[in-house]
Amino acid sequence: MEKPKKVALAYSGGLDTSVIIPWLKENYGCEVVAICGNIGQGDEELEGLEEKARKTGASEVYIEDMREEFATDYLWPLVRSGAVYEHKYLLGTSIARPLLAKRQVEVALRTGCDALAHGATGKGNDQVRFELTYKALAPHLKVIVPWREWEIRSREDALEYAARHNVPVAATSRKIYSRDRNLWHVSHEGGPLEDPANPAPDDVWMITRHPKDAPDTPGRVTIGFEEGVPVSVDGERMSGARLIETLNRIGGEHAVGRVDLVENRFVGMKSRGCYETPGGTLILTALRELESLTLDRSMLHYKQKLAVDYAELVYSGHWFTPLREALDAFFRRITQDTTGEVTLEMYKGNVQPGARRSPNSLYSLSIGSFTMGADYNQQDALGFINLIGLPIKIRALMKQGQAQ
């Protein structure tokens, strides 16, 4: 096949994508357009990024602030669904990849690129997430994945390549974690974390305190929701990005949101990762408490079932699909009445609900109270139990007759 002339690279400035720029130029003789989305990874990661990309060979560099789009169009649908992968993972990396890949495709088409490239390895989930987005939005563009082509087989090899080509990188052979940070979370993989028998070292964590270092007095925070979406913290309305940043700070101070997980990757293997999602943990905890007031039993239980499917869909990169759109429509409808406020108490990594309030609450004190009131007739329970217990009774009588 004819070699591409201009390649759009999903660029983070980390070890892998830093060495990909000179590698693409060396092996394909092409122009490289570096595309980076600011989705909340922090000023320290974005500082000097354009200069670095150009020095390593990029002909064009695009760095775009996508924090509000990330919160509004990706994180809030995820929150409404209540999706959590394998009981623990709040899908911070998974949910960001479709947005980054979409913007990459948009810039590629705008600048006349004839190929796309990413730095995901051939063993991870991100390759699937990026490339399924490419197929959905620009199936005609060639896809280059250096990790499937080059001789680099480890992060040590990548560090050596970077040194030979004078590419500055922050990773070292001694501190070699692979991290991914955005508005929603920070993930950590690699190094000593690769062995599940090793406890996570203290130097892994970045935005959450260790419980022993958290305040000795409990903290309280009130989160306001409208139709299943968080809109305020302690009564102050905020944009999506600012709200998450605020809750990350509050939760992180109280050691909330640490996860150490051995997960089943979509590509078939198990991997071990550590995640910090303090704000997301507070939001989802509060949302569940609010839904306990606003959803009836059948809706709540069905939502829980579909949340598992939604989590797997997001995890496996099937964002730009009719199924995801249909599920989003369901979750939007089912959370129409999920409006109100929830106060949470935080103490050394633990989160407990305090107050729950909603104008749409289905909770009736006169019915739910142990004090017997006129709104509930206890005699109704007799017929209810007789009807639902009829099959059980018939089976028991039949077995008794057979025994005789």
C-alpha positions as CSV (number, residue, x, y, z in Angstrom):
1,M,0.0,0.0,0.0
2,E,1.1,3.6,-0.6
3,K,2.6,5.2,2.4
4,P,0.5,7.9,4.0
5,K,1.7,11.5,3.5
6,K,0.2,13.1,6.6
7,V,-0.6,11.3,9.8
8,A,-2.8,12.6,12.6
9,L,-1.4,11.3,15.9
10,A,-3.3,11.2,19.2
11,Y,-0.6,12.9,21.3
12,S,-0.3,13.1,25.0
13,G,3.4,14.0,25.4
14,G,4.0,10.8,27.4
15,L,6.7,8.3,26.7
16,D,4.9,6.3,24.0
17,T,3.5,9.2,21.9
18,S,6.8,11.2,22.3
19,V,8.8,8.6,20.6
20,I,6.1,7.9,18.0
21,I,6.6,11.2,16.2
22,P,10.3,10.6,15.2
23,W,9.5,7.0,14.6
24,L,6.7,7.9,12.1
25,K,9.0,10.3,10.3
26,E,11.8,7.8,10.2
27,N,9.7,4.9,9.0
28,Y,7.0,6.5,6.9
29,G,8.6,9.7,5.8
30,C,5.4,11.5,6.5
31,E,4.2,14.7,8.1
32,V,2.9,14.3,11.7
33,V,0.0,16.3,13.1
34,A,0.0,16.1,16.9
35,I,-3.4,16.4,18.5
36,C,-4.0,16.7,22.2
37,G,-7.2,17.3,24.1
38,N,-7.2,19.1,27.4
39,I,-9.6,16.9,29.4
40,G,-8.3,17.9,32.8
41,Q,-4.9,16.2,32.9
42,G,-3.5,19.2,34.6
43,D,-1.3,22.2,33.6
44,E,1.9,20.3,34.4
45,E,1.2,17.8,31.7
46,L,0.2,20.4,29.1
47,E,2.9,22.9,29.8
48,G,5.4,23.1,27.0
49,L,3.6,20.4,25.1
50,E,3.4,22.2,21.7
51,E,7.0,23.1,21.8
52,K,8.0,19.5,22.7
53,A,5.9,18.1,19.9
54,R,7.4,20.5,17.3
55,K,10.9,19.8,18.5
56,T,10.4,16.1,18.1
57,G,9.2,16.5,14.5
58,A,5.5,17.5,14.4
59,S,4.6,19.9,11.6
60,E,1.3,20.9,13.2
61,V,0.1,20.8,16.8
62,Y,-3.4,21.2,18.1
63,I,-4.2,21.4,21.8
64,E,-7.9,22.0,22.5
65,D,-9.7,22.6,25.8
66,M,-12.4,19.9,25.9
67,R,-13.1,19.8,29.7
68,E,-16.7,21.1,29.5
69,E,-17.5,18.9,26.5
70,F,-16.0,15.9,28.4
71,A,-18.2,16.6,31.5
72,T,-21.4,17.4,29.7
73,D,-21.5,14.9,26.8
74,Y,-19.5,12.0,28.2
75,L,-19.3,12.0,32.0
76,W,-22.9,13.1,32.8
77,P,-24.4,10.3,30.6
78,L,-22.0,7.9,32.3
79,V,-23.2,9.2,35.7
80,R,-26.8,8.9,34.8
81,S,-26.3,5.3,33.9
82,G,-24.7,4.5,37.2
83,A,-22.2,2.3,35.3
84,V,-19.3,0.8,37.2
85,Y,-17.1,-1.9,35.6
86,E,-16.5,-5.1,37.7
87,H,-17.8,-3.5,40.9
88,K,-15.0,-1.0,41.3
89,Y,-13.8,0.8,38.1
90,L,-15.5,4.1,37.4
91,L,-14.4,4.0,33.8
92,G,-12.3,7.2,33.8
93,T,-9.9,6.2,31.0
94,S,-12.6,4.3,29.0
95,I,-15.0,7.2,28.8
96,A,-12.3,9.7,27.7
97,R,-11.0,7.7,24.7
98,P,-14.0,8.2,22.4
99,L,-13.9,12.0,22.8
100,L,-10.2,12.1,22.2
101,A,-10.5,9.9,19.1
102,K,-13.4,11.9,17.8
103,R,-11.5,15.2,18.0
104,Q,-8.5,13.5,16.4
105,V,-10.6,12.4,13.5
106,E,-12.1,15.9,13.2
107,V,-8.7,17.6,13.0
108,A,-7.4,14.9,10.6
109,L,-10.2,15.6,8.2
110,R,-9.8,19.3,8.6
111,T,-6.1,19.3,7.9
112,G,-6.0,16.8,5.0
113,C,-4.5,13.9,6.8
114,D,-4.7,10.5,5.1
115,A,-3.9,8.4,8.2
116,L,-4.5,8.2,11.9
117,A,-2.1,6.9,14.6
118,H,-2.2,6.3,18.3
119,G,0.2,5.1,21.0
120,A,-1.9,2.3,22.6
121,T,-0.1,-1.1,22.8
122,G,-1.4,-4.3,21.2
123,K,-2.2,-5.7,24.6
124,G,-4.5,-3.1,26.0
125,N,-8.0,-1.8,25.8
126,D,-7.2,1.6,24.4
127,Q,-6.4,0.3,20.9
128,V,-9.9,-1.0,20.7
129,R,-11.5,2.2,21.9
130,F,-9.5,4.4,19.5
131,E,-10.0,2.2,16.5
132,L,-13.7,1.5,16.9
133,T,-14.2,5.3,17.0
134,Y,-12.1,5.6,13.8
135,K,-14.3,3.0,12.2
136,A,-17.4,4.8,13.2
137,L,-16.3,8.3,12.1
138,A,-13.6,7.9,9.4
139,P,-13.5,4.3,8.1
140,H,-11.6,5.4,5.0
141,L,-8.5,6.6,6.8
142,K,-5.5,4.3,7.2
143,V,-4.6,3.4,10.8
144,I,-1.0,3.1,12.0
145,V,-0.3,1.5,15.3
146,P,3.5,1.6,16.0
147,W,3.3,-0.9,18.9
148,R,2.2,-3.5,16.4
149,E,5.1,-2.7,14.0
150,W,8.2,-1.5,15.8
151,E,10.9,-3.4,17.6
152,I,10.3,-1.7,20.9
153,R,9.0,-4.3,23.3
154,S,9.1,-2.6,26.7
155,R,9.1,0.8,28.4
156,E,12.8,0.4,28.9
157,D,13.2,0.0,25.1
158,A,11.1,3.1,24.6
159,L,13.3,5.0,27.0
160,E,16.4,4.0,25.1
161,Y,14.8,5.0,21.8
162,A,13.9,8.4,23.3
163,A,17.5,8.9,24.5
164,R,18.9,8.1,21.1
165,H,16.6,10.6,19.4
166,N,17.0,13.3,22.1
167,V,13.3,13.1,23.1
168,P,12.7,14.4,26.6
169,V,10.4,12.2,28.7
170,A,9.4,12.3,32.3
171,A,9.4,8.5,32.8
172,T,12.6,6.8,34.1
173,S,13.6,3.2,34.5
174,R,13.3,3.5,38.3
175,K,9.9,5.2,38.4
176,I,8.1,3.7,35.5
177,Y,4.4,3.9,36.2
178,S,2.1,4.4,33.2
179,R,-0.4,7.0,34.2
180,D,-3.5,8.5,32.7
181,R,-5.1,11.6,34.2
182,N,-8.2,13.5,33.3
183,L,-11.0,15.4,34.9
184,W,-12.6,12.2,36.2
185,H,-9.7,10.2,37.6
186,V,-6.0,9.2,37.6
187,S,-5.0,5.6,36.6
188,H,-1.7,3.9,37.5
189,E,-0.3,0.8,35.9
190,G,3.1,-0.8,35.4
191,G,6.2,-1.2,37.5
192,P,5.6,-3.0,40.9
193,L,1.8,-2.8,40.2
194,E,2.2,-5.5,37.6
195,D,2.4,-8.2,40.3
196,P,-0.9,-8.4,42.1
197,A,1.0,-9.8,45.1
198,N,2.6,-6.4,45.6
199,P,0.8,-3.8,47.7
200,A,0.4,-0.5,45.9
201,P,3.5,1.6,46.9
202,D,2.7,5.0,48.6
203,D,4.3,6.9,45.6
204,V,1.6,5.6,43.3
205,W,-1.1,7.9,44.6
206,M,-1.3,11.5,43.3
207,I,-4.6,13.2,44.2
208,T,-5.9,11.3,47.3
209,R,-4.5,11.3,50.8
210,H,-3.7,8.0,52.6
211,P,-6.5,7.4,55.2
212,K,-4.0,7.8,58.1
213,D,-3.2,11.3,56.8
214,A,-6.8,12.4,56.3
215,P,-8.4,14.8,58.8
216,D,-9.4,13.3,62.1
217,T,-12.8,15.0,62.0
218,P,-15.4,14.0,59.4
219,G,-16.1,16.2,56.4
220,R,-19.5,16.9,54.9
221,V,-20.5,17.9,51.4
222,T,-23.9,18.4,49.8
223,I,-24.4,17.6,46.1
224,G,-27.4,18.9,44.2
225,F,-28.8,17.1,41.2
226,E,-31.2,17.9,38.4
227,E,-32.6,15.0,36.3
228,G,-29.7,12.7,37.4
229,V,-26.9,15.2,36.7
230,P,-24.9,17.0,39.4
231,V,-25.3,20.8,39.3
232,S,-24.2,22.2,42.6
233,V,-21.8,21.7,45.6
234,D,-22.9,23.0,49.0
235,G,-25.6,25.1,47.3
236,E,-23.3,26.7,44.7
237,R,-24.1,26.0,41.1
238,M,-21.1,25.1,39.0
239,S,-20.1,24.1,35.5
240,G,-19.5,20.4,35.0
241,A,-15.7,20.7,35.0
242,R,-15.5,23.0,38.0
243,L,-17.9,20.8,40.0
244,I,-15.8,17.7,39.4
245,E,-12.6,19.5,40.2
246,T,-14.2,20.8,43.4
247,L,-15.3,17.3,44.5
248,N,-12.0,15.8,43.6
249,R,-10.3,18.2,46.0
250,I,-12.8,17.6,48.7
251,G,-12.9,13.8,48.3
252,G,-9.1,13.5,47.9
253,E,-8.5,15.4,51.1
254,H,-10.6,12.8,53.0
255,A,-8.9,9.8,51.2
256,V,-12.0,9.0,49.2
257,G,-11.9,7.2,45.8
258,R,-8.9,4.9,45.9
259,V,-9.3,1.6,44.0
260,D,-6.9,-1.3,43.6
261,L,-8.3,-3.6,40.9
262,V,-7.4,-6.8,39.0
263,E,-9.7,-6.4,36.0
264,N,-10.6,-8.4,33.0
265,R,-9.5,-6.5,29.9
266,F,-11.7,-6.6,26.8
267,V,-8.8,-8.1,24.8
268,G,-8.9,-11.2,27.1
269,M,-6.2,-10.9,29.7
270,K,-6.2,-9.8,33.3
271,S,-4.4,-6.7,34.4
272,R,-3.8,-4.8,37.7
273,G,-4.4,-1.1,38.0
274,C,-4.9,1.5,40.7
275,Y,-7.4,4.3,40.2
276,E,-8.2,7.5,42.0
277,T,-11.7,8.9,41.4
278,P,-12.6,11.0,44.5
279,G,-15.1,13.3,42.9
280,G,-16.7,10.5,40.9
281,T,-17.0,8.3,44.0
282,L,-18.9,11.1,45.8
283,I,-21.2,11.8,42.8
284,L,-22.2,8.2,42.2
285,T,-22.7,7.6,46.0
286,A,-24.9,10.6,46.2
287,L,-26.8,9.7,43.0
288,R,-27.6,6.2,44.3
289,E,-29.0,7.7,47.5
290,L,-31.1,10.1,45.6
291,E,-32.4,7.4,43.4
292,S,-33.5,5.4,46.4
293,L,-36.1,8.2,46.9
294,T,-37.1,8.9,43.3
295,L,-37.2,5.5,41.5
296,D,-39.7,2.8,42.3
297,R,-38.5,-0.8,42.7
298,S,-39.0,-2.0,39.1
299,M,-37.3,1.0,37.6
300,L,-34.4,0.9,40.1
301,H,-33.8,-2.8,39.6
302,Y,-34.0,-2.6,35.8
303,K,-31.6,0.4,35.8
304,Q,-29.1,-1.6,37.8
305,K,-29.2,-4.4,35.2
306,L,-28.7,-2.1,32.3
307,A,-25.9,-0.3,34.1
308,V,-23.8,-3.4,33.9
309,D,-24.3,-3.6,30.2
310,Y,-23.6,0.1,29.8
311,A,-20.3,-0.3,31.8
312,E,-19.2,-3.1,29.5
313,L,-20.1,-1.1,26.4
314,V,-18.1,1.9,27.6
315,Y,-15.2,-0.3,28.7
316,S,-15.0,-2.0,25.3
317,G,-15.1,1.1,23.3
318,H,-18.6,0.9,21.8
319,W,-19.5,4.5,22.4
320,F,-20.4,5.5,18.9
321,T,-23.1,2.8,18.4
322,P,-26.9,2.8,18.2
323,L,-27.0,0.7,21.3
324,R,-25.2,3.3,23.4
325,E,-27.5,6.0,22.1
326,A,-30.6,3.9,22.8
327,L,-29.4,3.2,26.4
328,D,-28.7,6.9,26.9
329,A,-32.3,7.7,25.9
330,F,-33.5,5.1,28.5
331,F,-31.3,6.6,31.3
332,R,-32.4,10.1,30.5
333,R,-36.0,9.2,30.7
334,I,-35.7,7.1,33.9
335,T,-33.8,9.9,35.7
336,Q,-36.2,12.7,34.8
337,D,-37.4,12.9,38.4
338,T,-34.0,12.4,40.0
339,T,-33.7,15.9,41.3
340,G,-32.7,16.9,44.8
341,E,-29.8,17.1,47.2
342,V,-27.8,14.5,49.1
343,T,-25.4,15.3,52.0
344,L,-22.5,12.9,52.4
345,E,-20.2,12.4,55.4
346,M,-16.5,11.5,54.6
347,Y,-14.1,10.1,57.1
348,K,-10.7,8.6,56.3
349,G,-11.7,7.0,53.0
350,N,-15.3,6.1,54.0
351,V,-18.4,7.8,52.6
352,Q,-21.8,7.6,54.4
353,P,-25.1,9.2,53.4
354,G,-26.5,11.9,55.7
355,A,-29.5,13.8,54.4
356,R,-31.5,13.0,51.3
357,R,-34.1,15.4,49.9
358,S,-36.1,15.4,46.7
359,P,-39.3,17.2,45.6
360,N,-40.1,14.0,43.7
361,S,-39.5,11.6,46.5
362,L,-41.7,8.5,46.5
363,Y,-41.0,7.9,50.2
364,S,-44.1,8.3,52.3
365,L,-43.5,8.7,56.0
366,S,-47.1,7.8,56.9
367,I,-46.8,4.5,55.0
368,G,-43.2,3.6,55.7
369,S,-43.2,4.5,59.4
370,F,-43.5,1.7,62.1
371,T,-46.3,3.8,63.5
372,M,-49.5,2.2,62.1
373,G,-51.5,4.8,60.1
374,A,-54.6,5.0,58.0
375,D,-52.7,5.1,54.7
376,Y,-51.8,1.4,54.9
377,N,-54.2,-1.4,55.6
378,Q,-52.3,-4.3,57.1
379,Q,-55.1,-6.7,56.1
380,D,-54.2,-6.2,52.5
381,A,-51.0,-8.1,53.1
382,L,-53.0,-11.4,53.6
383,G,-54.3,-11.6,50.1
384,F,-51.0,-10.4,48.7
385,I,-49.0,-13.2,50.4
386,N,-51.6,-15.8,49.6
387,L,-51.5,-15.0,45.9
388,I,-47.7,-14.8,45.5
389,G,-47.3,-17.9,47.7
390,L,-49.8,-20.0,45.8
391,P,-47.3,-21.8,43.6
392,I,-45.1,-22.5,46.6
393,K,-48.0,-23.9,48.6
394,I,-49.2,-26.1,45.8
395,R,-45.8,-27.6,45.3
396,A,-45.4,-28.3,49.0
397,L,-48.9,-29.9,49.2
398,M,-48.0,-32.1,46.1
399,K,-44.8,-33.2,47.7
400,Q,-46.6,-34.0,51.0
401,G,-49.1,-36.1,49.0
402,Q,-46.4,-38.0,47.2
403,A,-44.7,-38.7,50.5
404,Q,-47.9,-40.2,51.9
